[in-house]
Amino acid sequence: MSQKYRGNKGIERIYEKTNPLAKFFVLIYDVGGDGGVSSRLWEQAERMIKGSGYSYLIGLRDLYPAKQDQRDRVISTFYKKFDNSDYKYRIKYILAIMEIEAWFLLDRNLFIEMAKRPNDIECLLNNECTELYPHPSKLIDQILRLIGKEYKKNESDSYKITNEINFTHLCCSEEIRAKSESWHCFIECVNDCFS
């Protein structure tokens, strides 16, 4: 996997892994924070779809700091900029409710298996719907502190967790997908793009 840096400070990263036998080409474009997702898509969608030939663009960001009841407004505000475009249907905008770490918490077993006292973790993970936690990243930090670690919501910490998550279970289990509407929406969005 190669990384290409763009921008004056190397904030934007493009992750590219090529496979000549692949049926699909996926480009992961890290804009360096939730605040840049909407504006970057607004600025570059037409060029990426019409000029570079991408079939779909998927924007992913945390809903936080907005509140859950502002979700629909945030989404409609984003799409309003594309009302007069002929490629609006090729842009998908996903909000992780409240933070993407809520999706990490869907793999309860990962966190329970880390603990010396699993009951402590089970007590902390008391919501069936992971979107009900106001700050999932803070909850993950609280869990990891019980085992002498911490979570600072940075790239390195996120990768450590995502490398351990059972994505087959998270993607394929209807029961798990029902526990987070935003996760389910993301999986459906990706499936739609590849079908």
C-alpha positions in Angstrom: 0.0 0.0 0.0 1.4 3.3 -0.9 0.7 6.7 0.6 0.6 9.9 -1.5 0.6 13.2 0.3 -1.1 16.2 -1.1 -1.5 19.7 0.2 0.9 22.2 1.7 1.2 20.4 5.1 0.7 16.8 4.1 -2.7 16.8 5.7 -4.5 15.0 2.9 -3.4 11.4 2.5 -4.4 9.1 -0.3 -4.0 5.4 0.4 -3.6 3.3 -2.7 -3.2 -0.4 -3.0 -3.2 -1.8 -6.5 -4.1 -5.2 -7.7 -4.1 -5.8 -11.4 -6.6 -8.7 -11.0 -9.1 -6.7 -9.0 -12.5 -6.0 -10.3 -12.8 -2.8 -8.4 -10.5 0.1 -7.6 -11.0 1.7 -4.2 -9.3 5.0 -3.2 -9.3 6.0 0.4 -8.8 9.7 0.7 -8.1 10.9 4.2 -8.9 14.6 4.5 -7.5 14.9 8.0 -10.6 15.3 10.1 -14.4 15.3 10.1 -14.6 19.0 9.4 -13.1 18.6 6.0 -15.2 15.8 4.6 -18.2 17.8 3.4 -16.1 20.7 2.0 -13.7 18.4 0.2 -16.5 16.4 -1.4 -18.2 19.7 -2.4 -15.0 20.9 -4.0 -13.9 17.8 -5.7 -16.9 15.6 -6.5 -17.4 16.7 -10.0 -13.7 16.4 -10.9 -13.5 12.9 -9.3 -16.6 11.6 -10.9 -16.5 13.2 -14.3 -12.8 13.8 -14.7 -11.2 10.9 -13.0 -14.0 8.3 -13.6 -14.9 7.3 -10.1 -18.2 5.5 -10.0 -19.1 6.6 -6.4 -17.8 8.8 -3.7 -18.5 7.8 0.0 -17.9 10.5 2.6 -17.7 9.2 6.1 -17.5 11.3 9.3 -18.6 11.5 12.9 -21.9 13.2 13.6 -20.4 14.6 16.8 -20.2 17.5 17.8 -23.7 17.8 16.3 -26.5 16.1 18.3 -28.4 13.0 17.2 -31.5 15.0 16.5 -29.5 17.1 14.0 -28.6 14.1 11.9 -31.2 14.6 9.1 -30.4 18.3 8.9 -26.7 17.7 8.6 -27.3 15.1 5.8 -29.8 17.3 3.9 -27.5 20.3 4.1 -24.7 18.3 2.6 -26.8 17.0 -0.3 -28.4 20.4 -1.0 -25.1 21.6 -2.7 -25.6 18.8 -5.3 -29.3 19.5 -6.1 -28.5 20.7 -9.6 -25.9 18.1 -10.4 -26.4 15.0 -12.6 -24.1 12.9 -10.4 -25.8 13.4 -6.9 -26.9 9.8 -6.8 -23.2 8.7 -7.0 -22.3 10.5 -3.8 -23.0 8.7 -0.5 -22.7 10.6 2.8 -22.5 8.5 6.0 -22.5 9.9 9.5 -21.2 7.6 12.2 -23.5 8.2 15.2 -22.1 9.7 17.4 -18.5 8.7 16.6 -17.0 6.0 14.4 -15.9 4.4 17.6 -19.5 3.3 18.2 -18.9 0.9 15.4 -15.8 -0.5 17.2 -18.0 -1.2 20.2 -20.2 -3.5 18.1 -17.5 -6.1 18.6 -18.2 -6.4 22.3 -16.3 -9.6 22.5 -13.1 -7.8 21.5 -13.3 -5.6 24.6 -14.6 -8.3 27.0 -11.7 -10.7 26.0 -9.2 -7.9 26.8 -10.3 -7.6 30.4 -9.1 -9.3 33.5 -12.6 -8.8 34.9 -15.0 -9.2 31.9 -18.0 -8.2 34.1 -16.6 -4.7 34.4 -16.6 -4.3 30.6 -20.1 -5.8 30.3 -21.4 -3.2 32.8 -19.8 -0.4 30.7 -21.2 -1.8 27.5 -24.8 -1.8 28.7 -26.6 -0.3 25.6 -27.8 -2.7 23.0 -27.5 0.2 20.4 -24.0 1.5 20.3 -25.3 4.8 18.9 -26.7 5.7 22.3 -23.3 6.3 23.8 -22.7 10.1 23.7 -18.9 9.7 23.3 -17.9 6.2 22.3 -14.2 7.2 22.1 -14.3 8.2 25.8 -16.0 4.8 26.6 -13.2 2.9 24.7 -10.6 4.9 26.7 -12.4 4.0 29.9 -12.4 0.3 29.0 -8.7 0.3 28.0 -7.7 2.1 31.1 -9.1 -0.9 33.1 -6.4 -2.9 31.5 -3.6 -0.4 31.7 -3.9 1.1 28.2 -5.5 4.2 26.8 -7.3 5.5 23.7 -6.6 9.0 22.4 -8.7 8.9 19.2 -5.7 9.1 17.0 -4.7 7.1 13.9 -2.4 4.7 15.7 -4.9 3.9 18.5 -7.7 3.4 15.9 -5.6 1.1 13.8 -4.7 -1.0 16.8 -8.4 -1.6 17.5 -9.5 -2.1 13.9 -6.8 -4.7 13.4 -8.4 -6.8 16.1 -12.1 -6.3 15.2 -13.9 -9.3 13.7 -15.2 -7.6 10.6 -16.7 -10.7 9.2 -19.0 -10.9 12.2 -19.8 -7.2 12.1 -20.5 -7.1 8.4 -22.4 -10.4 8.0 -24.4 -10.6 11.2 -27.9 -9.0 10.8 -28.1 -9.0 14.6 -25.0 -6.9 14.9 -25.9 -4.6 12.0 -29.3 -3.9 13.7 -27.5 -2.5 16.7 -26.2 0.5 14.8 -28.2 2.1 12.0 -25.2 4.1 10.8 -23.0 0.9 10.5 -25.8 -0.9 8.7 -26.2 2.1 6.3 -22.4 2.1 5.7 -22.4 -1.6 4.9 -25.4 -1.3 2.6 -23.8 1.7 0.9 -20.6 -0.2 0.2 -22.5 -3.2 -1.0 -24.5 -1.0 -3.4 -21.4 0.5 -4.8 -19.9 -2.9 -5.6 -23.0 -4.6 -7.1 
